Amino acid sequence: MNLMTTRRQHSSNDSYVTLGINMSKAKSRRVIQPNVTRVTRSAIANPQMDTAHIKPSASGLVNDLSLMTVSEQQTSTRKGKSSKVCNVGPHGALGTIGRLMKLGRVRNSVVVAGAGISTASGIPDFRTPGTGLYANLAKYDIPYPEAVFNIDYFSDNPHPFFSLAKELYPGHHRPNYVHYFIRMLHQKGLLLRMYTQNIDGLEKLCGIPDDKLVEAHGSFATAACHLCYTPYPAEEAKKAIMNGNIPICTFCAGAVKPNVVFFGEDLPEKYFQHAEDFPKADLLMIMGTSLKIEPFASLINTVKSTVPRLLLNRDPVGPFERRPLRRGDYMELGDLIDSVQKLAEILGWHSEIQHLMNCHENGLSCNTDLNSSENSDSSETDSKSSESSAPSN
């Protein structure tokens, strides 16, 4: 039995089961259609799952990769083995991806991000030993760390989550360089979509438009009853939680919670855009995630096998743990802020990002397409100030 239990065991053929509650206010409930496959958040990722077998379609990226120098490729011609492109060469993974972007071969990049992109904003991730959220939950008296986000456990005892929610509610933290890099991808017309596991709201706060963002695990922006799904004013829910109270549904008397997706709950409808987005992608960037939560973790395996995948992370995860890497897979390991800044410098975006950060944080309007030389002096000052104060992953 998995560590994480779900409200219902499900398989690829499971369909929605309506709640056994007779309600007259049908319009206020979440609409549940029969014969629709459920997809719920699960704690266990499948490291073996991959889609390298998918037949690739023609892609100009293959030709661009062939233009790289021999030092940027690891080839094997013995026994007819195909070449393996890896993150070696003068500039490594970042230089290779930067070259593709500068050649104009990237028009639809998809970003997949986890808690690691927000650690530099002062928000702990979940699994880092010693500092991660799951390593510091003893005070909540729960049987295992993930229980705090388990919908069945919440139904029995909502107090641990509400105690934690006081610390997690957005408003205490600011976006960092990584968030603004992703916004710059949008500004340059290169961002097809960002898929985030985060519930901190920093993506929206830095200015990434809602239509470019998929919050796969929900957010604190709205609230509803966890039993009958009747909407509840988000600000009233926040006020009650901050005062140490449990917001109660006025319809069925169930506990109200922010619309953060718990283990065992259905993913938001917007998540299913991936069926259209990932086949269109010509670059996949994976940032700050352990790839431990399904079905989010398997998203990275749904791009075409010809599409480059860049992992920016502290450690190798998922399919990036195996050797040799799949053709077109690249890694840059270490501090995420440093890695993203290096890529921005390769692309010539660093000054623009610093200018954007300065304007946005000070409530000013700014032209993000300013010539970098016009902003170099102020950007260098902002950069030094940011680097001296930003916490590391």
C-alpha positions, 0 to 999 in steps of 0.5 A: 500500500502506498504511503499516501492514501487517496479518497478513492483508489483509481486507475485509468478506467475509473470515473467520477463518483458523485457524492452521496449528498442530496443538495438543492443548490446544484449550481453552487457545486462542482459539476461532476460528469459521469464517465469522465476519468479522474486524475488526482494528485498522488505522492508517488512518481514513476521514475520508469515512465518515459515517452522516448518511444514516441515517434518524433515529428520533423523538427528544425531543432535536429538540424540545429543540434547537428551544427554544434561542434564535436566537443559539444557532442558525445558520439558513438558509431560502434555497432550502429549506436546513435549519437548522444548529445550531452551537456559537455563543451565550452558552455555546457548545457546553458551554452547549447540551449542558449545557442538554440534560442539565439538561432530563433529555433525556440518559439514555444517554450514550456516551463515546469517548475517546483518549490525550488524556484521559490527558496530564494524568496525565503519559502522552504521547499518540501523535501530538502533534509533539515530545511524542507517543510516536511522536515519541520512538521513535528509541531503539528503532531501528524503521523507522517509529513504528507498527511498535512496535505492529505484530503482524508486526514484533513476531513478527520483533523483539519487543524494541522493544515490550518496551522501551517496555512498561516505560514503559507498564505501569500503576501509575505514573500516577493518574486526572485530572479527566476520568476522574472526570467520566466516573465521575460520569456513571456515578454520575448514571446517565447513562453507557451505556458508555465506549469507550476506546482507552487501555491505561493502565488509568486508567478502571478505577483511578478507579472506572468499573465494568468493565461500563460500560467497553470497552477497545477496544485491550485492556489490560495486565491479561492476557497470552497467546502472540501465536501460539497465544493460550495464556493466560499469568499477567499478573504473570509476564509483567510481571516478565519484561518489567521484568527485560529478558526476553521471556516465552516460551509454554510450549506453542509457544515463541512470545513472550508479550505483554500483551493489548494489541491491535496493528495487524493483531490482532482487536479484543476481543469486548467491542468489538462491544457497539457494535452495541447501544450506539450505537443507544441513545445520546442523547448522544455525547461524543468526548474526546482522540482524533485519530480516526486508528485504524480501526475505532474512529474510525468508531464516532462515525458509528454513532449516529442522525443526531438524536443530539448529538455533542460533541467535546472536543479540542485540534483538530477531527478527523474529521467535525468538520473540515468546515464547516459542522458537521453538525446536532447537532455541537458542539465545544469546543477547547482544554485538555481539563481546562479544557473538562471542568471548565467542563461540570461547572460548568454541570451543578453537578457540580464540587464533587462531582467534587473531593470524589470525587477527594479521597476516592478518592485518599486511600482514603476512602469517600465519598457522591458525592451530597452537597449541593455546598454542604456540600463547597464549602469543601474543594472549592475548596481541592482545586480550587486545589491540583489546578489548580496541579499538573495538567499541561496537554494 
